[in-house]
Amino acid sequence: MFGLGVPELLIIALIILLIFGAKRIPGIGEGLGKTVREIRNIKKEFKDGKASQSKKKETAEDAQDSPSEEMSVEGKVAQTIENKLKQKVIEQVPGIGQAKKIKDKAEQIKKLVS
């Protein structure tokens, strides 16, 4: 597992405990669990969509449709999945929403300064 042994993992766990505190760790774990579950669901939806899309592609090849239209559909699907995943992470993991707001404000300030 990335060359990490038990002592390294214990040190990392201790640092996380010190940074977030014992009260917030269960909430973070729950948020991460929900995020992983949502990623699995999105992956499953994507596979199901890809299977149905390949069936559509076979039908489209029979009808002589252009392949560039299929690529744009895949791009749209990928963008939709990415946006859905970002929103779920922001909603479920404590602190991510605040970090995103801070980042956005820092980018606005950077634009104003330059």
Biopython code that builds the backbone (N, CA, C, O; Angstrom):
import numpy as np
from Bio.PDB.StructureBuilder import StructureBuilder

atoms = [
    (1, "MET", "N", (0.839, -1.183, 0.000)),
    (1, "MET", "CA", (0.000, 0.000, 0.000)),
    (1, "MET", "C", (0.881, 1.243, 0.000)),
    (1, "MET", "O", (1.052, 1.875, 1.042)),
    (2, "PHE", "N", (1.428, 1.593, -1.122)),
    (2, "PHE", "CA", (2.235, 2.794, -1.324)),
    (2, "PHE", "C", (3.479, 2.819, -0.448)),
    (2, "PHE", "O", (4.030, 3.893, -0.210)),
    (3, "GLY", "N", (3.928, 1.699, 0.028)),
    (3, "GLY", "CA", (5.136, 1.639, 0.838)),
    (3, "GLY", "C", (4.952, 2.188, 2.247)),
    (3, "GLY", "O", (5.936, 2.504, 2.916)),
    (4, "LEU", "N", (3.711, 2.305, 2.707)),
    (4, "LEU", "CA", (3.452, 2.809, 4.047)),
    (4, "LEU", "C", (3.282, 1.641, 5.003)),
    (4, "LEU", "O", (2.524, 0.708, 4.739)),
    (5, "GLY", "N", (3.993, 1.706, 6.106)),
    (5, "GLY", "CA", (3.867, 0.678, 7.124)),
    (5, "GLY", "C", (2.951, 1.139, 8.238)),
    (5, "GLY", "O", (2.356, 2.214, 8.161)),
    (6, "VAL", "N", (2.840, 0.338, 9.255)),
    (6, "VAL", "CA", (1.977, 0.648, 10.391)),
    (6, "VAL", "C", (2.419, 1.936, 11.096)),
    (6, "VAL", "O", (1.566, 2.764, 11.415)),
    (7, "PRO", "N", (3.731, 2.137, 11.353)),
    (7, "PRO", "CA", (4.125, 3.378, 12.047)),
    (7, "PRO", "C", (3.755, 4.637, 11.252)),
    (7, "PRO", "O", (3.322, 5.634, 11.829)),
    (8, "GLU", "N", (3.927, 4.585, 9.932)),
    (8, "GLU", "CA", (3.586, 5.751, 9.111)),
    (8, "GLU", "C", (2.091, 6.030, 9.140)),
    (8, "GLU", "O", (1.668, 7.183, 9.231)),
    (9, "LEU", "N", (1.283, 4.957, 9.061)),
    (9, "LEU", "CA", (-0.164, 5.124, 9.106)),
    (9, "LEU", "C", (-0.623, 5.666, 10.456)),
    (9, "LEU", "O", (-1.551, 6.473, 10.516)),
    (10, "LEU", "N", (0.016, 5.230, 11.536)),
    (10, "LEU", "CA", (-0.329, 5.750, 12.865)),
    (10, "LEU", "C", (0.011, 7.234, 12.976)),
    (10, "LEU", "O", (-0.751, 8.000, 13.565)),
    (11, "ILE", "N", (1.132, 7.639, 12.422)),
    (11, "ILE", "CA", (1.522, 9.057, 12.449)),
    (11, "ILE", "C", (0.525, 9.886, 11.644)),
    (11, "ILE", "O", (0.116, 10.964, 12.076)),
    (12, "ILE", "N", (0.132, 9.379, 10.470)),
    (12, "ILE", "CA", (-0.854, 10.083, 9.654)),
    (12, "ILE", "C", (-2.176, 10.193, 10.395)),
    (12, "ILE", "O", (-2.806, 11.250, 10.381)),
    (13, "ALA", "N", (-2.606, 9.113, 11.044)),
    (13, "ALA", "CA", (-3.857, 9.126, 11.804)),
    (13, "ALA", "C", (-3.786, 10.129, 12.955)),
    (13, "ALA", "O", (-4.762, 10.827, 13.229)),
    (14, "LEU", "N", (-2.648, 10.202, 13.621)),
    (14, "LEU", "CA", (-2.475, 11.148, 14.719)),
    (14, "LEU", "C", (-2.544, 12.587, 14.206)),
    (14, "LEU", "O", (-3.172, 13.440, 14.835)),
    (15, "ILE", "N", (-1.913, 12.855, 13.088)),
    (15, "ILE", "CA", (-1.941, 14.206, 12.506)),
    (15, "ILE", "C", (-3.375, 14.577, 12.121)),
    (15, "ILE", "O", (-3.813, 15.699, 12.375)),
    (16, "ILE", "N", (-4.106, 13.642, 11.509)),
    (16, "ILE", "CA", (-5.498, 13.904, 11.142)),
    (16, "ILE", "C", (-6.330, 14.172, 12.388)),
    (16, "ILE", "O", (-7.181, 15.061, 12.390)),
    (17, "LEU", "N", (-6.088, 13.409, 13.442)),
    (17, "LEU", "CA", (-6.806, 13.610, 14.705)),
    (17, "LEU", "C", (-6.525, 15.001, 15.267)),
    (17, "LEU", "O", (-7.440, 15.678, 15.739)),
    (18, "LEU", "N", (-5.268, 15.429, 15.218)),
    (18, "LEU", "CA", (-4.910, 16.751, 15.736)),
    (18, "LEU", "C", (-5.501, 17.867, 14.888)),
    (18, "LEU", "O", (-5.943, 18.884, 15.422)),
    (19, "ILE", "N", (-5.514, 17.686, 13.574)),
    (19, "ILE", "CA", (-6.007, 18.747, 12.684)),
    (19, "ILE", "C", (-7.523, 18.888, 12.785)),
    (19, "ILE", "O", (-8.028, 19.998, 12.955)),
    (20, "PHE", "N", (-8.249, 17.787, 12.683)),
    (20, "PHE", "CA", (-9.707, 17.858, 12.611)),
    (20, "PHE", "C", (-10.398, 17.673, 13.950)),
    (20, "PHE", "O", (-11.526, 18.137, 14.115)),
    (21, "GLY", "N", (-9.780, 17.027, 14.895)),
    (21, "GLY", "CA", (-10.410, 16.794, 16.188)),
    (21, "GLY", "C", (-11.266, 15.543, 16.166)),
    (21, "GLY", "O", (-11.720, 15.095, 15.113)),
    (22, "ALA", "N", (-11.475, 14.994, 17.339)),
    (22, "ALA", "CA", (-12.191, 13.723, 17.459)),
    (22, "ALA", "C", (-13.663, 13.850, 17.085)),
    (22, "ALA", "O", (-14.266, 12.873, 16.641)),
    (23, "LYS", "N", (-14.256, 15.030, 17.254)),
    (23, "LYS", "CA", (-15.672, 15.195, 16.965)),
    (23, "LYS", "C", (-15.967, 15.237, 15.467)),
    (23, "LYS", "O", (-17.039, 14.802, 15.045)),
    (24, "ARG", "N", (-15.052, 15.743, 14.664)),
    (24, "ARG", "CA", (-15.304, 15.896, 13.232)),
    (24, "ARG", "C", (-14.897, 14.673, 12.414)),
    (24, "ARG", "O", (-15.349, 14.531, 11.278)),
    (25, "ILE", "N", (-14.077, 13.806, 12.941)),
    (25, "ILE", "CA", (-13.595, 12.647, 12.167)),
    (25, "ILE", "C", (-14.737, 11.726, 11.738)),
    (25, "ILE", "O", (-14.730, 11.281, 10.590)),
    (26, "PRO", "N", (-15.723, 11.411, 12.594)),
    (26, "PRO", "CA", (-16.830, 10.565, 12.108)),
    (26, "PRO", "C", (-17.609, 11.208, 10.959)),
    (26, "PRO", "O", (-18.028, 10.518, 10.030)),
    (27, "GLY", "N", (-17.803, 12.513, 11.021)),
    (27, "GLY", "CA", (-18.499, 13.222, 9.943)),
    (27, "GLY", "C", (-17.713, 13.179, 8.649)),
    (27, "GLY", "O", (-18.287, 13.014, 7.572)),
    (28, "ILE", "N", (-16.413, 13.325, 8.750)),
    (28, "ILE", "CA", (-15.560, 13.250, 7.564)),
    (28, "ILE", "C", (-15.599, 11.852, 6.985)),
    (28, "ILE", "O", (-15.705, 11.683, 5.771)),
    (29, "GLY", "N", (-15.514, 10.844, 7.846)),
    (29, "GLY", "CA", (-15.578, 9.461, 7.373)),
    (29, "GLY", "C", (-16.916, 9.159, 6.705)),
    (29, "GLY", "O", (-16.965, 8.487, 5.675)),
    (30, "GLU", "N", (-17.988, 9.654, 7.292)),
    (30, "GLU", "CA", (-19.315, 9.448, 6.700)),
    (30, "GLU", "C", (-19.413, 10.122, 5.335)),
    (30, "GLU", "O", (-19.937, 9.547, 4.381)),
    (31, "GLY", "N", (-18.901, 11.347, 5.256)),
    (31, "GLY", "CA", (-18.921, 12.070, 3.978)),
    (31, "GLY", "C", (-18.101, 11.368, 2.913)),
    (31, "GLY", "O", (-18.512, 11.276, 1.757)),
    (32, "LEU", "N", (-16.944, 10.876, 3.310)),
    (32, "LEU", "CA", (-16.103, 10.141, 2.350)),
    (32, "LEU", "C", (-16.769, 8.845, 1.925)),
    (32, "LEU", "O", (-16.689, 8.459, 0.759)),
    (33, "GLY", "N", (-17.426, 8.169, 2.859)),
    (33, "GLY", "CA", (-18.146, 6.943, 2.524)),
    (33, "GLY", "C", (-19.267, 7.196, 1.531)),
    (33, "GLY", "O", (-19.439, 6.440, 0.575)),
    (34, "LYS", "N", (-20.032, 8.263, 1.757)),
    (34, "LYS", "CA", (-21.099, 8.618, 0.824)),
    (34, "LYS", "C", (-20.529, 8.983, -0.544)),
    (34, "LYS", "O", (-21.108, 8.643, -1.576)),
    (35, "THR", "N", (-19.397, 9.674, -0.545)),
    (35, "THR", "CA", (-18.771, 10.058, -1.800)),
    (35, "THR", "C", (-18.316, 8.827, -2.580)),
    (35, "THR", "O", (-18.526, 8.739, -3.789)),
    (36, "VAL", "N", (-17.694, 7.885, -1.885)),
    (36, "VAL", "CA", (-17.247, 6.653, -2.552)),
    (36, "VAL", "C", (-18.441, 5.893, -3.099)),
    (36, "VAL", "O", (-18.388, 5.373, -4.214)),
    (37, "ARG", "N", (-19.520, 5.823, -2.325)),
    (37, "ARG", "CA", (-20.738, 5.146, -2.777)),
    (37, "ARG", "C", (-21.307, 5.832, -4.021)),
    (37, "ARG", "O", (-21.729, 5.165, -4.966)),
    (38, "GLU", "N", (-21.315, 7.169, -4.015)),
    (38, "GLU", "CA", (-21.834, 7.921, -5.160)),
    (38, "GLU", "C", (-20.953, 7.722, -6.390)),
    (38, "GLU", "O", (-21.459, 7.630, -7.509)),
    (39, "ILE", "N", (-19.631, 7.657, -6.186)),
    (39, "ILE", "CA", (-18.718, 7.409, -7.299)),
    (39, "ILE", "C", (-19.002, 6.042, -7.907)),
    (39, "ILE", "O", (-18.997, 5.891, -9.128)),
    (40, "ARG", "N", (-19.250, 5.045, -7.058)),
    (40, "ARG", "CA", (-19.581, 3.714, -7.570)),
    (40, "ARG", "C", (-20.885, 3.743, -8.358)),
    (40, "ARG", "O", (-20.996, 3.109, -9.408)),
    (41, "ASN", "N", (-21.880, 4.486, -7.846)),
    (41, "ASN", "CA", (-23.149, 4.589, -8.562)),
    (41, "ASN", "C", (-22.966, 5.281, -9.912)),
    (41, "ASN", "O", (-23.536, 4.852, -10.915)),
    (42, "ILE", "N", (-22.174, 6.343, -9.933)),
    (42, "ILE", "CA", (-21.919, 7.062, -11.180)),
    (42, "ILE", "C", (-21.180, 6.162, -12.154)),
    (42, "ILE", "O", (-21.479, 6.148, -13.348)),
    (43, "LYS", "N", (-20.217, 5.411, -11.642)),
    (43, "LYS", "CA", (-19.466, 4.483, -12.493)),
    (43, "LYS", "C", (-20.402, 3.440, -13.090)),
    (43, "LYS", "O", (-20.297, 3.102, -14.269)),
    (44, "LYS", "N", (-21.323, 2.931, -12.264)),
    (44, "LYS", "CA", (-22.287, 1.943, -12.744)),
    (44, "LYS", "C", (-23.202, 2.566, -13.800)),
    (44, "LYS", "O", (-23.460, 1.951, -14.835)),
    (45, "GLU", "N", (-23.691, 3.780, -13.545)),
    (45, "GLU", "CA", (-24.533, 4.473, -14.517)),
    (45, "GLU", "C", (-23.777, 4.705, -15.822)),
    (45, "GLU", "O", (-24.330, 4.557, -16.911)),
    (46, "PHE", "N", (-22.506, 5.071, -15.691)),
    (46, "PHE", "CA", (-21.694, 5.331, -16.874)),
    (46, "PHE", "C", (-21.516, 4.055, -17.689)),
    (46, "PHE", "O", (-21.610, 4.081, -18.916)),
    (47, "LYS", "N", (-21.256, 2.925, -17.001)),
    (47, "LYS", "CA", (-21.113, 1.652, -17.708)),
    (47, "LYS", "C", (-22.415, 1.269, -18.390)),
    (47, "LYS", "O", (-22.414, 0.821, -19.537)),
    (48, "ASP", "N", (-23.542, 1.447, -17.674)),
    (48, "ASP", "CA", (-24.847, 1.138, -18.263)),
    (48, "ASP", "C", (-25.112, 2.045, -19.467)),
    (48, "ASP", "O", (-25.604, 1.595, -20.502)),
    (49, "GLY", "N", (-24.780, 3.318, -19.316)),
    (49, "GLY", "CA", (-24.967, 4.269, -20.413)),
    (49, "GLY", "C", (-24.061, 3.951, -21.583)),
    (49, "GLY", "O", (-24.452, 4.100, -22.741)),
    (50, "LYS", "N", (-22.848, 3.512, -21.281)),
    (50, "LYS", "CA", (-21.904, 3.170, -22.341)),
    (50, "LYS", "C", (-22.387, 1.940, -23.101)),
    (50, "LYS", "O", (-22.243, 1.867, -24.322)),
    (51, "ALA", "N", (-22.963, 0.967, -22.378)),
    (51, "ALA", "CA", (-23.488, -0.230, -23.030)),
    (51, "ALA", "C", (-24.654, 0.127, -23.940)),
    (51, "ALA", "O", (-24.732, -0.348, -25.073)),
    (52, "SER", "N", (-25.562, 0.968, -23.442)),
    (52, "SER", "CA", (-26.692, 1.368, -24.280)),
    (52, "SER", "C", (-26.222, 2.263, -25.421)),
    (52, "SER", "O", (-26.807, 2.260, -26.504)),
    (53, "GLN", "N", (-25.154, 3.035, -25.169)),
    (53, "GLN", "CA", (-24.610, 3.899, -26.207)),
    (53, "GLN", "C", (-23.960, 3.069, -27.311)),
    (53, "GLN", "O", (-24.049, 3.423, -28.487)),
    (54, "SER", "N", (-23.306, 1.962, -26.938)),
    (54, "SER", "CA", (-22.709, 1.109, -27.964)),
    (54, "SER", "C", (-23.793, 0.469, -28.818)),
    (54, "SER", "O", (-23.596, 0.266, -30.017)),
    (55, "LYS", "N", (-24.951, 0.144, -28.211)),
    (55, "LYS", "CA", (-26.073, -0.369, -28.991)),
    (55, "LYS", "C", (-26.575, 0.705, -29.948)),
    (55, "LYS", "O", (-26.890, 0.420, -31.104)),
    (56, "LYS", "N", (-26.648, 1.952, -29.456)),
    (56, "LYS", "CA", (-27.074, 3.059, -30.319)),
    (56, "LYS", "C", (-26.071, 3.281, -31.438)),
    (56, "LYS", "O", (-26.439, 3.584, -32.573)),
    (57, "LYS", "N", (-24.785, 3.122, -31.097)),
    (57, "LYS", "CA", (-23.738, 3.328, -32.094)),
    (57, "LYS", "C", (-23.853, 2.289, -33.207)),
    (57, "LYS", "O", (-23.696, 2.621, -34.382)),
    (58, "GLU", "N", (-24.126, 1.037, -32.846)),
    (58, "GLU", "CA", (-24.308, 0.000, -33.857)),
    (58, "GLU", "C", (-25.492, 0.342, -34.748)),
    (58, "GLU", "O", (-25.432, 0.155, -35.963)),
    (59, "THR", "N", (-26.556, 0.837, -34.157)),
    (59, "THR", "CA", (-27.726, 1.238, -34.936)),
    (59, "THR", "C", (-27.386, 2.436, -35.810)),
    (59, "THR", "O", (-27.823, 2.513, -36.958)),
    (60, "ALA", "N", (-26.608, 3.371, -35.273)),
    (60, "ALA", "CA", (-26.228, 4.564, -36.023)),
    (60, "ALA", "C", (-25.310, 4.205, -37.188)),
    (60, "ALA", "O", (-25.404, 4.814, -38.254)),
    (61, "GLU", "N", (-24.432, 3.232, -37.003)),
    (61, "GLU", "CA", (-23.558, 2.812, -38.097)),
    (61, "GLU", "C", (-24.381, 2.220, -39.229)),
    (61, "GLU", "O", (-24.051, 2.393, -40.402)),
    (62, "ASP", "N", (-25.438, 1.531, -38.880)),
    (62, "ASP", "CA", (-26.321, 0.991, -39.899)),
    (62, "ASP", "C", (-27.028, 2.117, -40.642)),
    (62, "ASP", "O", (-27.319, 1.995, -41.832)),
    (63, "ALA", "N", (-27.305, 3.217, -39.936)),
    (63, "ALA", "CA", (-27.999, 4.350, -40.546)),
    (63, "ALA", "C", (-27.034, 5.361, -41.157)),
    (63, "ALA", "O", (-27.471, 6.399, -41.653)),
    (64, "GLN", "N", (-25.718, 5.079, -41.130)),
    (64, "GLN", "CA", (-24.680, 5.928, -41.722)),
    (64, "GLN", "C", (-24.558, 7.289, -41.024)),
    (64, "GLN", "O", (-24.352, 8.295, -41.704)),
    (65, "ASP", "N", (-24.675, 7.354, -39.703)),
    (65, "ASP", "CA", (-24.479, 8.592, -38.952)),
    (65, "ASP", "C", (-22.994, 8.860, -38.798)),
    (65, "ASP", "O", (-22.180, 7.938, -38.856)),
    (66, "SER", "N", (-22.635, 10.142, -38.598)),
    (66, "SER", "CA", (-21.226, 10.508, -38.466)),
    (66, "SER", "C", (-20.727, 10.183, -37.063)),
    (66, "SER", "O", (-21.484, 10.336, -36.104)),
    (67, "PRO", "N", (-19.447, 9.729, -36.902)),
    (67, "PRO", "CA", (-18.917, 9.398, -35.581)),
    (67, "PRO", "C", (-18.641, 10.616, -34.723)),
    (67, "PRO", "O", (-18.536, 10.485, -33.503)),
    (68, "SER", "N", (-18.516, 11.809, -35.319)),
    (68, "SER", "CA", (-18.227, 12.999, -34.519)),
    (68, "SER", "C", (-19.375, 13.325, -33.579)),
    (68, "SER", "O", (-19.151, 13.883, -32.505)),
    (69, "GLU", "N", (-20.622, 12.982, -33.969)),
    (69, "GLU", "CA", (-21.751, 13.209, -33.090)),
    (69, "GLU", "C", (-21.655, 12.332, -31.849)),
    (69, "GLU", "O", (-22.026, 12.769, -30.760)),
    (70, "GLU", "N", (-21.164, 11.106, -31.992)),
    (70, "GLU", "CA", (-21.014, 10.190, -30.863)),
    (70, "GLU", "C", (-19.980, 10.722, -29.872)),
    (70, "GLU", "O", (-20.163, 10.598, -28.661)),
    (71, "MET", "N", (-18.913, 11.303, -30.367)),
    (71, "MET", "CA", (-17.875, 11.842, -29.484)),
    (71, "MET", "C", (-18.442, 12.997, -28.663)),
    (71, "MET", "O", (-18.134, 13.120, -27.477)),
    (72, "SER", "N", (-19.258, 13.839, -29.274)),
    (72, "SER", "CA", (-19.809, 14.951, -28.522)),
    (72, "SER", "C", (-20.747, 14.446, -27.424)),
    (72, "SER", "O", (-20.807, 15.041, -26.348)),
    (73, "VAL", "N", (-21.473, 13.368, -27.676)),
    (73, "VAL", "CA", (-22.342, 12.782, -26.654)),
    (73, "VAL", "C", (-21.497, 12.246, -25.503)),
    (73, "VAL", "O", (-21.838, 12.445, -24.337)),
    (74, "GLU", "N", (-20.388, 11.564, -25.827)),
    (74, "GLU", "CA", (-19.502, 11.054, -24.777)),
    (74, "GLU", "C", (-18.920, 12.195, -23.961)),
    (74, "GLU", "O", (-18.799, 12.093, -22.740)),
    (75, "GLY", "N", (-18.561, 13.278, -24.630)),
    (75, "GLY", "CA", (-18.034, 14.445, -23.922)),
    (75, "GLY", "C", (-19.058, 15.046, -22.979)),
    (75, "GLY", "O", (-18.737, 15.444, -21.860)),
    (76, "LYS", "N", (-20.308, 15.106, -23.453)),
    (76, "LYS", "CA", (-21.380, 15.643, -22.610)),
    (76, "LYS", "C", (-21.630, 14.746, -21.401)),
    (76, "LYS", "O", (-21.839, 15.236, -20.292)),
    (77, "VAL", "N", (-21.608, 13.445, -21.617)),
    (77, "VAL", "CA", (-21.810, 12.497, -20.523)),
    (77, "VAL", "C", (-20.691, 12.642, -19.497)),
    (77, "VAL", "O", (-20.943, 12.679, -18.293)),
    (78, "ALA", "N", (-19.447, 12.723, -19.986)),
    (78, "ALA", "CA", (-18.305, 12.869, -19.077)),
    (78, "ALA", "C", (-18.400, 14.168, -18.285)),
    (78, "ALA", "O", (-18.109, 14.188, -17.089)),
    (79, "GLN", "N", (-18.807, 15.255, -18.945)),
    (79, "GLN", "CA", (-18.931, 16.541, -18.263)),
    (79, "GLN", "C", (-20.040, 16.489, -17.213)),
    (79, "GLN", "O", (-19.886, 17.026, -16.116)),
    (80, "THR", "N", (-21.137, 15.851, -17.545)),
    (80, "THR", "CA", (-22.245, 15.716, -16.598)),
    (80, "THR", "C", (-21.816, 14.919, -15.372)),
    (80, "THR", "O", (-22.126, 15.294, -14.241)),
    (81, "ILE", "N", (-21.110, 13.831, -15.597)),
    (81, "ILE", "CA", (-20.635, 13.008, -14.480)),
    (81, "ILE", "C", (-19.669, 13.799, -13.617)),
    (81, "ILE", "O", (-19.731, 13.735, -12.389)),
    (82, "GLU", "N", (-18.776, 14.546, -14.252)),
    (82, "GLU", "CA", (-17.803, 15.338, -13.503)),
    (82, "GLU", "C", (-18.507, 16.392, -12.644)),
    (82, "GLU", "O", (-18.163, 16.572, -11.476)),
    (83, "ASN", "N", (-19.481, 17.080, -13.214)),
    (83, "ASN", "CA", (-20.209, 18.101, -12.459)),
    (83, "ASN", "C", (-20.985, 17.481, -11.304)),
    (83, "ASN", "O", (-21.018, 18.039, -10.207)),
    (84, "LYS", "N", (-21.610, 16.329, -11.542)),
    (84, "LYS", "CA", (-22.366, 15.633, -10.501)),
    (84, "LYS", "C", (-21.444, 15.222, -9.350)),
    (84, "LYS", "O", (-21.783, 15.376, -8.176)),
    (85, "LEU", "N", (-20.279, 14.698, -9.713)),
    (85, "LEU", "CA", (-19.322, 14.258, -8.708)),
    (85, "LEU", "C", (-18.802, 15.439, -7.884)),
    (85, "LEU", "O", (-18.697, 15.341, -6.661)),
    (86, "LYS", "N", (-18.479, 16.541, -8.540)),
    (86, "LYS", "CA", (-18.009, 17.726, -7.820)),
    (86, "LYS", "C", (-19.058, 18.198, -6.823)),
    (86, "LYS", "O", (-18.740, 18.500, -5.673)),
    (87, "GLN", "N", (-20.313, 18.261, -7.270)),
    (87, "GLN", "CA", (-21.381, 18.727, -6.397)),
    (87, "GLN", "C", (-21.553, 17.814, -5.193)),
    (87, "GLN", "O", (-21.732, 18.298, -4.076)),
    (88, "LYS", "N", (-21.502, 16.503, -5.399)),
    (88, "LYS", "CA", (-21.655, 15.557, -4.292)),
    (88, "LYS", "C", (-20.514, 15.693, -3.290)),
    (88, "LYS", "O", (-20.741, 15.647, -2.081)),
    (89, "VAL", "N", (-19.287, 15.858, -3.787)),
    (89, "VAL", "CA", (-18.140, 16.001, -2.891)),
    (89, "VAL", "C", (-18.284, 17.269, -2.071)),
    (89, "VAL", "O", (-18.036, 17.264, -0.865)),
    (90, "ILE", "N", (-18.685, 18.360, -2.720)),
    (90, "ILE", "CA", (-18.838, 19.629, -2.012)),
    (90, "ILE", "C", (-19.924, 19.522, -0.946)),
    (90, "ILE", "O", (-19.778, 20.072, 0.146)),
    (91, "GLU", "N", (-21.021, 18.813, -1.257)),
    (91, "GLU", "CA", (-22.117, 18.679, -0.307)),
    (91, "GLU", "C", (-21.774, 17.768, 0.870)),
    (91, "GLU", "O", (-22.175, 18.045, 2.001)),
    (92, "GLN", "N", (-21.038, 16.686, 0.619)),
    (92, "GLN", "CA", (-20.917, 15.632, 1.620)),
    (92, "GLN", "C", (-19.649, 15.671, 2.452)),
    (92, "GLN", "O", (-19.655, 15.167, 3.575)),
    (93, "VAL", "N", (-18.578, 16.236, 1.963)),
    (93, "VAL", "CA", (-17.330, 16.232, 2.718)),
    (93, "VAL", "C", (-17.188, 17.577, 3.432)),
    (93, "VAL", "O", (-17.119, 18.620, 2.782)),
    (94, "PRO", "N", (-17.144, 17.554, 4.754)),
    (94, "PRO", "CA", (-17.030, 18.801, 5.511)),
    (94, "PRO", "C", (-15.748, 19.548, 5.173)),
    (94, "PRO", "O", (-14.674, 18.952, 5.088)),
    (95, "GLY", "N", (-15.868, 20.845, 4.983)),
    (95, "GLY", "CA", (-14.697, 21.681, 4.733)),
    (95, "GLY", "C", (-14.392, 21.897, 3.267)),
    (95, "GLY", "O", (-13.714, 22.867, 2.930)),
    (96, "ILE", "N", (-14.862, 21.037, 2.382)),
    (96, "ILE", "CA", (-14.563, 21.183, 0.956)),
    (96, "ILE", "C", (-15.278, 22.403, 0.386)),
    (96, "ILE", "O", (-14.701, 23.149, -0.405)),
    (97, "GLY", "N", (-16.526, 22.608, 0.783)),
    (97, "GLY", "CA", (-17.283, 23.770, 0.307)),
    (97, "GLY", "C", (-16.604, 25.069, 0.721)),
    (97, "GLY", "O", (-16.496, 26.003, -0.074)),
    (98, "GLN", "N", (-16.148, 25.121, 1.967)),
    (98, "GLN", "CA", (-15.456, 26.316, 2.449)),
    (98, "GLN", "C", (-14.144, 26.520, 1.709)),
    (98, "GLN", "O", (-13.793, 27.647, 1.359)),
    (99, "ALA", "N", (-13.420, 25.435, 1.472)),
    (99, "ALA", "CA", (-12.154, 25.536, 0.749)),
    (99, "ALA", "C", (-12.386, 26.033, -0.679)),
    (99, "ALA", "O", (-11.591, 26.818, -1.195)),
    (100, "LYS", "N", (-13.464, 25.586, -1.318)),
    (100, "LYS", "CA", (-13.781, 26.020, -2.682)),
    (100, "LYS", "C", (-14.107, 27.509, -2.702)),
    (100, "LYS", "O", (-13.672, 28.232, -3.598)),
    (101, "LYS", "N", (-14.879, 27.969, -1.707)),
    (101, "LYS", "CA", (-15.212, 29.392, -1.630)),
    (101, "LYS", "C", (-13.949, 30.237, -1.457)),
    (101, "LYS", "O", (-13.802, 31.282, -2.091)),
    (102, "ILE", "N", (-13.047, 29.780, -0.602)),
    (102, "ILE", "CA", (-11.794, 30.500, -0.370)),
    (102, "ILE", "C", (-10.969, 30.534, -1.653)),
    (102, "ILE", "O", (-10.393, 31.567, -1.998)),
    (103, "LYS", "N", (-10.912, 29.413, -2.353)),
    (103, "LYS", "CA", (-10.164, 29.356, -3.607)),
    (103, "LYS", "C", (-10.752, 30.311, -4.637)),
    (103, "LYS", "O", (-10.011, 31.018, -5.320)),
    (104, "ASP", "N", (-12.077, 30.340, -4.754)),
    (104, "ASP", "CA", (-12.728, 31.235, -5.713)),
    (104, "ASP", "C", (-12.441, 32.696, -5.387)),
    (104, "ASP", "O", (-12.182, 33.497, -6.286)),
    (105, "LYS", "N", (-12.486, 33.043, -4.102)),
    (105, "LYS", "CA", (-12.188, 34.421, -3.702)),
    (105, "LYS", "C", (-10.733, 34.773, -3.973)),
    (105, "LYS", "O", (-10.425, 35.890, -4.387)),
    (106, "ALA", "N", (-9.835, 33.809, -3.738)),
    (106, "ALA", "CA", (-8.418, 34.055, -4.016)),
    (106, "ALA", "C", (-8.190, 34.283, -5.508)),
    (106, "ALA", "O", (-7.377, 35.124, -5.892)),
    (107, "GLU", "N", (-8.898, 33.545, -6.342)),
    (107, "GLU", "CA", (-8.774, 33.731, -7.798)),
    (107, "GLU", "C", (-9.307, 35.096, -8.216)),
    (107, "GLU", "O", (-8.733, 35.741, -9.093)),
    (108, "GLN", "N", (-10.405, 35.544, -7.596)),
    (108, "GLN", "CA", (-10.944, 36.864, -7.897)),
    (108, "GLN", "C", (-9.964, 37.956, -7.509)),
    (108, "GLN", "O", (-9.766, 38.916, -8.253)),
    (109, "ILE", "N", (-9.350, 37.806, -6.342)),
    (109, "ILE", "CA", (-8.367, 38.791, -5.891)),
    (109, "ILE", "C", (-7.164, 38.799, -6.814)),
    (109, "ILE", "O", (-6.633, 39.860, -7.143)),
    (110, "LYS", "N", (-6.732, 37.605, -7.236)),
    (110, "LYS", "CA", (-5.596, 37.507, -8.157)),
    (110, "LYS", "C", (-5.891, 38.226, -9.467)),
    (110, "LYS", "O", (-5.016, 38.895, -10.017)),
    (111, "LYS", "N", (-7.117, 38.094, -9.972)),
    (111, "LYS", "CA", (-7.496, 38.773, -11.214)),
    (111, "LYS", "C", (-7.494, 40.290, -11.032)),
    (111, "LYS", "O", (-7.083, 41.032, -11.924)),
    (112, "LEU", "N", (-7.965, 40.741, -9.856)),
    (112, "LEU", "CA", (-8.003, 42.178, -9.590)),
    (112, "LEU", "C", (-6.597, 42.768, -9.476)),
    (112, "LEU", "O", (-6.343, 43.884, -9.929)),
    (113, "VAL", "N", (-5.701, 42.016, -8.875)),
    (113, "VAL", "CA", (-4.336, 42.509, -8.656)),
    (113, "VAL", "C", (-3.576, 42.563, -9.973)),
    (113, "VAL", "O", (-2.830, 43.510, -10.224)),
    (114, "SER", "N", (-3.761, 41.552, -10.814)),
    (114, "SER", "CA", (-2.993, 41.515, -12.073)),
    (114, "SER", "C", (-3.689, 42.224, -13.193)),
    (114, "SER", "O", (-3.169, 42.277, -14.307)),
]
sb = StructureBuilder()
sb.init_structure("model")
sb.init_model(0)
sb.init_chain("A")
sb.init_seg("    ")
for serial, (resi, resn, name, xyz) in enumerate(atoms, 1):
    if name == "N":
        sb.init_residue(resn, " ", resi, " ")
    sb.init_atom(name, np.array(xyz, "f"), 0.0, 1.0, " ", f" {name:<3s}", serial, name[0])
structure = sb.get_structure()
